[in-house]
Amino acid sequence: MKKLLVILAIGAFAACNNASDSAEATVDSVKTAAEATIESTQNAAEATIDSTKSAVDAVVDSVKEATKQ
């Protein structure tokens, strides 16, 4: 009976260690997905800023040309 309890205790310990590894993997995958979302949002914001800046620069250049004449 003692051998059975020792075997069950070892099995339970091993199961707990595997659960911990699984939880870490889940946290890592969620973290990776969140980082990808943040990076994508930053890239989209930068693209919007760049296109807005280009449009404003074009308008400023147009006004400068119009006032020269």
N, C-alpha and C positions, 0 to 999 in steps of 0.2 A: 504494500500500500504506500509506503514511503517513497518507493521508486516512482510510482505513478504520480504522486504529488510533485516530486522533483521535476519529472518530465513535463507535467502541466505548467509548473511555474516557469520553466525555461521557455516553453511554447508561448506563454502569456507575455513574457519579457520580450521575446523576439517579435511578437505581434505589435507590441507597443513601440518598439524601435522602428518597425516598418511604417506604422501610422505616422510617426514623427517625420520620417523622410518624405512620406506622401504629402503631409501638410506643408512642408518646406517647398516641395515642388509646386504645389498649388499656389502658394504665396509668390514664388518666383515667377510663375506664369502670369499671374494677375499683375504683378509689378511690371513685367515686360510689356504687357498689353497697355497698361496705363502710360508707360513711358512712350510707347509708340503713338498713342493718342495725343499726348502732349506735344510730341515732336511734329506730328501731322498738323495740329492746330497752330503751332508756331510757324510752320512753313506756309500755311494758308494765310496767316496774318501778315507775314512778311511779303508774300506775293501781292496781297491787297494794298499794303502800304506802298510797295514799289510801283504798282500800276497807278495808284492815286497820285504819287509824286510825279510820275511821268506825265499824267494828264495835266497836273497843275503847271509843270514846267512848260508844256506845250502851250497852255493858255497864256502864261507869262511871256513867252517868246512871241506869241501872236500879238499881244498887246504892245510889246516893245516895238515890233515891226510897224504896227499901225500908227504908233505915236511918232516914229521917225519921219514919216512921210508928210 
